């Protein structure tokens, strides 16, 4: 009862803050404030308090448990399992793998982000069909696909570890540079780019503070909490979904699932966030 009361109070505080904040115009920053690191808005601070209460019993753990069961126990048609899947640290090694991707995988001759690699292994070892996965790559109110649960489990095994996406192989460097170009590329009916919203300090859309993803201390915010439990829908979403949705919001054509362009963008943002601590699957609005 005490926990529930605390949660309800947090919800009430967040709701009140949203209502008050939405009625206030954004204040112009002084030259001194612009030179300093961007401060979080009051609404962001309130939401973080709310998130801390919820993450004590994060529903993401349910999907993590399902993903763990698939990883450890599910067998493919020929008896193969995810114990044969190499996420970059050796067959079956999950601990610390998530924060070390995207990276080069010699067996496929390409750079892969974590979700791309997990799906590759589920197809190769467990007999999942690529066409079936592409029919519903992302979660909705009716279903959270198995691969989303598995990536949630994989991500959780890097909780409280530092991000360390490698840049040793020439293709890793090339992928990073392509991602950097995509981030700055302007096009579409509104001449938007990723940088239009995430390339400067102090940007905001309505009540949402927008991190400057060109800075390491801010780039972590594009990484932190993904995969994330979406409170407004009650299901898990991944970084791949987040990137696709950003393209939609820019009025760009959405990339195909697990595309090279998304891997490149994730490489750019992840490498920029290298050295920051990943806290694990989180909760999103």
ROLO-892842 format. One line per field, with one value per residue (C-alpha): residue in three letters; x, y, z negated. Coordinates in Angstrom, 3 decimals. Example, Ala and Ser with C-alpha at 12.3 -4.5 7.8 and 13.67 -1.06 7.14 Angstrom:
2
code <- ALA SER
u <- 12.300 13.670
v <- -4.500 -1.060
w <- -7.800 -7.140
This chain:
285
code <- UNK UNK UNK UNK UNK UNK UNK UNK UNK UNK UNK UNK UNK UNK UNK UNK UNK UNK UNK UNK UNK UNK UNK UNK UNK UNK UNK UNK UNK UNK UNK UNK UNK UNK UNK UNK UNK UNK UNK UNK UNK UNK UNK UNK UNK UNK UNK UNK UNK UNK UNK UNK UNK UNK UNK UNK UNK UNK UNK UNK UNK UNK UNK UNK UNK UNK UNK UNK UNK UNK UNK UNK UNK UNK UNK UNK UNK UNK UNK UNK UNK UNK UNK UNK UNK UNK UNK UNK UNK UNK UNK UNK UNK UNK UNK UNK UNK UNK UNK UNK UNK UNK UNK UNK UNK UNK UNK UNK UNK UNK UNK UNK UNK UNK UNK UNK UNK UNK UNK UNK UNK UNK UNK UNK UNK UNK UNK UNK UNK UNK UNK UNK UNK UNK UNK UNK UNK UNK UNK UNK UNK UNK UNK UNK UNK UNK UNK UNK UNK UNK UNK UNK UNK UNK UNK UNK UNK UNK UNK UNK UNK UNK UNK UNK UNK UNK UNK UNK UNK UNK UNK UNK UNK UNK UNK UNK UNK UNK UNK UNK UNK UNK UNK UNK UNK UNK UNK UNK UNK UNK UNK UNK UNK UNK UNK UNK UNK UNK UNK UNK UNK UNK UNK UNK UNK UNK UNK UNK UNK UNK UNK UNK UNK UNK UNK UNK UNK UNK UNK UNK UNK UNK UNK UNK UNK UNK UNK UNK UNK UNK UNK UNK UNK UNK UNK UNK UNK UNK UNK UNK UNK UNK UNK UNK UNK UNK UNK UNK UNK UNK UNK UNK UNK UNK UNK UNK UNK UNK UNK UNK UNK UNK UNK UNK UNK UNK UNK UNK UNK UNK UNK UNK UNK UNK UNK UNK UNK UNK UNK UNK UNK UNK UNK UNK UNK
u <- 0.000 2.818 4.534 1.255 0.628 4.093 3.498 0.133 1.664 4.404 1.815 -0.137 3.002 3.953 0.466 0.419 3.868 2.826 -0.232 1.669 4.630 2.530 1.001 4.344 6.249 9.863 12.251 15.048 18.430 20.953 24.355 25.873 23.333 23.953 27.644 26.999 25.805 22.042 19.987 17.082 13.629 11.372 9.125 12.085 13.154 9.639 9.447 12.788 11.472 8.398 10.546 12.700 9.605 8.389 11.772 11.857 9.444 10.158 7.765 10.696 11.833 8.925 10.151 13.726 12.691 10.951 14.011 16.270 14.084 14.293 18.062 18.785 16.127 14.627 15.982 15.917 14.726 18.162 18.630 20.749 20.375 21.415 24.393 26.010 25.330 28.409 27.558 31.165 32.654 32.487 29.734 27.008 28.646 26.012 27.551 28.799 28.018 25.271 27.467 30.122 27.935 27.594 30.708 32.227 31.263 33.577 31.130 28.694 31.210 29.396 28.906 25.847 24.065 22.770 19.233 20.439 22.789 20.174 17.700 20.443 21.126 17.456 17.034 20.240 19.972 16.320 14.655 12.772 11.790 13.022 9.787 7.750 9.906 9.559 5.765 5.885 9.362 8.109 5.805 2.220 -0.657 -1.416 2.046 5.672 7.699 10.119 13.179 12.249 12.204 15.568 17.213 15.784 17.493 20.763 20.698 20.029 23.232 25.194 23.505 25.837 28.624 30.430 29.593 32.558 31.573 34.788 36.384 39.268 38.105 38.057 34.398 33.531 35.125 33.405 30.006 30.500 31.338 28.296 26.130 27.600 26.690 23.147 22.727 23.444 21.712 18.801 15.950 12.251 9.297 10.501 14.243 14.822 17.762 18.467 20.582 17.608 16.347 19.449 22.376 22.392 21.971 18.719 16.317 12.820 9.598 6.633 7.546 10.276 13.921 16.009 19.591 22.461 23.582 26.849 28.117 29.174 27.445 24.195 24.511 23.936 20.318 19.704 21.056 19.915 16.783 16.505 15.015 12.294 8.903 6.435 4.016 1.473 1.202 2.349 4.940 8.675 10.306 13.897 16.487 15.588 12.000 13.193 15.338 12.565 10.119 12.552 12.575 8.776 8.735 11.115 8.631 11.295 10.466 10.960 13.949 13.372 13.831 17.493 18.749 22.359 21.334 19.953 23.030 25.196 23.177 23.375 27.138 27.554 25.491 26.884 30.525 29.799 28.442 31.457 32.618 29.138 27.446 24.467 21.826 19.860 16.337 14.203 10.826 9.698 6.750
v <- 0.000 2.388 1.719 2.262 5.512 6.766 5.901 7.679 10.748 10.723 10.462 13.348 15.478 14.695 15.515 18.822 19.698 18.872 21.090 24.014 23.679 23.405 26.831 28.576 29.897 28.818 31.299 32.781 31.682 34.336 34.346 32.940 30.115 29.274 28.838 26.450 22.861 22.720 22.456 20.067 21.594 21.301 18.844 16.592 16.612 15.679 12.870 11.487 11.314 9.510 7.117 6.276 5.195 2.980 1.433 -0.142 -2.659 -2.161 -4.166 -4.580 -7.395 -9.537 -9.265 -9.768 -13.055 -14.231 -13.331 -15.221 -18.310 -18.151 -17.590 -20.432 -23.010 -22.698 -25.091 -24.760 -27.434 -29.060 -28.772 -25.620 -22.920 -19.347 -20.775 -20.851 -17.159 -14.935 -11.355 -10.325 -11.770 -15.469 -18.033 -17.755 -14.852 -12.243 -10.332 -6.983 -7.653 -5.059 -2.078 -3.262 -3.012 -1.983 -3.846 -5.783 -9.467 -11.436 -14.319 -12.068 -9.493 -6.454 -4.177 -5.086 -3.374 -5.496 -5.981 -6.857 -9.472 -10.999 -11.355 -12.878 -15.514 -16.275 -16.933 -18.975 -21.083 -21.118 -21.340 -18.038 -16.785 -13.373 -12.699 -13.396 -11.061 -8.323 -8.632 -7.279 -6.046 -3.769 -4.258 -3.058 -3.409 -6.875 -8.439 -8.040 -10.132 -12.727 -10.932 -7.812 -9.886 -11.443 -8.073 -6.868 -9.796 -9.190 -5.486 -6.222 -8.252 -5.033 -3.124 -0.666 -1.211 1.450 1.808 0.738 0.381 -0.505 1.548 -0.739 -2.360 -0.077 -0.948 0.155 3.538 3.767 2.942 5.608 8.214 7.288 7.612 11.034 12.124 10.743 12.588 15.917 15.201 17.558 16.527 15.873 18.295 20.301 20.146 18.360 16.312 14.473 17.489 19.831 18.637 17.024 19.103 22.064 22.829 23.962 22.541 21.481 20.202 21.169 19.700 17.410 18.439 17.386 16.260 17.485 14.122 15.517 15.705 12.545 13.596 14.121 11.246 8.787 9.981 8.448 5.163 5.123 3.197 1.313 -1.173 0.678 -0.184 2.290 3.370 4.710 1.349 -1.273 -2.930 -2.942 -0.860 -0.912 1.469 0.270 1.422 4.754 5.457 4.477 6.717 9.636 9.207 9.237 12.422 14.067 13.092 10.907 7.483 4.975 2.668 -1.046 -3.016 -3.641 -1.403 -0.299 3.328 2.624 0.601 3.526 6.040 3.803 3.451 7.235 7.843 4.887 5.734 9.335 8.003 5.731 5.827 6.597 4.051 2.116 1.507 -1.168 -1.441 1.384 3.081 5.499 7.849
w <- 0.000 -0.890 2.462 4.326 2.453 3.353 7.001 7.065 5.463 8.070 10.848 9.343 9.080 12.668 13.951 12.102 13.397 16.971 16.743 15.258 17.570 20.719 20.004 19.648 22.671 23.023 21.463 23.538 22.307 21.363 23.116 19.927 19.800 23.449 22.779 19.904 20.137 20.836 17.655 17.414 17.376 14.332 16.155 16.988 13.346 12.235 14.763 13.622 10.053 11.340 13.382 10.350 8.421 11.265 11.999 8.544 10.092 13.766 15.999 18.411 16.129 17.372 20.954 19.808 18.154 21.323 23.373 20.979 21.323 25.114 25.012 22.596 23.375 26.853 29.465 33.211 35.682 35.689 31.927 32.118 29.469 28.724 26.820 30.268 30.894 30.817 29.830 30.211 27.027 27.895 28.449 25.832 23.948 23.115 20.213 21.442 25.101 25.544 24.654 27.127 30.204 33.034 34.094 36.983 37.297 39.570 40.045 41.926 43.174 41.816 38.847 36.797 33.929 31.042 32.332 35.800 34.385 32.090 34.951 37.125 34.458 33.868 37.584 37.843 34.698 33.626 37.012 36.919 40.376 41.473 43.357 40.213 38.124 40.724 40.619 37.067 36.127 33.334 30.365 30.182 27.702 29.051 29.090 28.096 30.583 29.233 30.596 28.592 25.401 26.285 26.937 23.612 21.875 23.724 22.847 19.185 19.022 19.581 16.786 14.992 17.520 19.534 23.201 25.290 28.942 30.816 33.572 34.481 37.712 40.795 41.370 37.820 38.497 41.873 40.344 37.675 40.316 42.406 39.313 38.628 42.155 41.858 38.556 40.263 43.594 44.299 46.591 46.735 46.958 43.932 44.669 41.347 40.155 36.912 35.986 36.425 33.054 31.557 32.790 30.382 26.690 25.134 27.736 26.714 28.275 26.080 22.649 23.981 23.511 26.503 25.857 28.011 29.342 30.639 27.041 25.140 21.923 23.840 26.349 23.527 23.431 26.872 25.530 21.932 21.055 24.353 24.694 22.832 21.377 22.879 20.146 22.612 24.364 21.894 24.127 24.889 27.594 28.822 30.251 33.750 33.176 31.763 34.817 37.234 35.403 35.628 39.411 39.373 37.311 39.794 42.536 44.109 45.588 42.773 43.314 43.675 40.466 39.539 42.327 42.781 42.230 38.755 37.805 38.930 36.896 33.840 34.361 34.446 31.305 29.386 30.095 29.105 25.792 25.178 21.567 20.191 17.911 19.260 16.604 18.427 19.889 18.590 18.646 21.321 21.499
